[in-house]
C-alpha cells in the first residue's frame, strides 16, 4: 500500500478542486456568489477533521 499526505494532495489540486466545488454548488441549485477560496478553506478544515493527515492508499490506486 502507498502512504500519502492527503493535505498535500488537496493543496496540489487546489485550483481544480475550487472549480469543482463551485460547479457542484451551481449544479445543486445554489446560485449565490460563493467565495471559492473561503469554500476551499472550509473544505480543507473538514478533510482535516475526517481524515488523518497521512492515509494508506491501495496500490491499485497509485500509478508509478
C-alpha positions as CSV (number, residue, x, y, z in Angstrom):
1,X,0.0,0.0,0.0
2,X,1.1,3.5,-0.7
3,X,1.2,6.2,2.0
4,X,0.2,9.7,1.0
5,X,-0.2,13.0,2.7
6,X,-3.8,13.8,1.9
7,X,-3.5,17.5,2.7
8,X,-0.5,17.9,0.3
9,X,-2.6,16.2,-2.4
10,X,-5.5,18.5,-1.8
11,X,-3.3,21.6,-1.8
12,X,-1.6,20.4,-5.0
13,X,-5.0,20.1,-6.7
14,X,-6.4,23.3,-5.1
15,X,-7.4,25.2,-8.2
16,X,-9.2,22.2,-9.8
17,X,-10.9,21.4,-6.5
18,X,-12.1,25.0,-6.1
19,X,-13.6,24.9,-9.6
20,X,-15.2,21.6,-8.9
21,X,-16.7,22.7,-5.6
22,X,-18.1,25.8,-7.2
23,X,-19.6,23.8,-10.1
24,X,-21.1,21.3,-7.7
25,X,-22.9,24.0,-5.8
26,X,-24.2,25.5,-9.1
27,X,-25.4,22.1,-10.2
28,X,-27.1,21.6,-6.9
29,X,-29.0,24.9,-7.5
30,X,-27.1,27.2,-5.2
31,X,-26.9,30.5,-7.2
32,X,-25.4,32.8,-4.6
33,X,-22.0,34.2,-5.3
34,X,-19.7,31.9,-3.4
35,X,-16.1,32.8,-2.4
36,X,-14.2,29.9,-3.9
37,X,-11.2,30.5,-1.6
38,X,-13.3,30.5,1.6
39,X,-15.2,27.4,0.5
40,X,-12.0,25.6,-0.2
41,X,-10.6,26.5,3.2
42,X,-13.7,25.2,4.9
43,X,-13.5,22.0,2.8
44,X,-9.8,21.5,3.8
45,X,-10.8,22.0,7.5
46,X,-13.5,19.3,7.1
47,X,-11.0,17.0,5.5
48,X,-8.6,17.5,8.4
49,X,-11.4,16.6,10.9
50,X,-12.4,13.5,9.0
51,X,-9.1,12.1,7.7
52,X,-5.7,11.6,9.3
53,X,-3.1,13.7,7.6
54,X,-1.4,10.6,6.2
55,X,-3.5,7.9,4.6
56,X,-2.8,4.5,3.2
57,X,-4.0,4.1,-0.4
58,X,-4.3,0.7,-2.0
59,X,-1.5,0.1,-4.6
60,X,-4.1,-0.3,-7.4
61,X,-5.0,3.4,-7.0
62,X,-1.4,4.6,-7.4
63,X,0.5,4.6,-10.7
64,X,4.3,4.6,-10.6
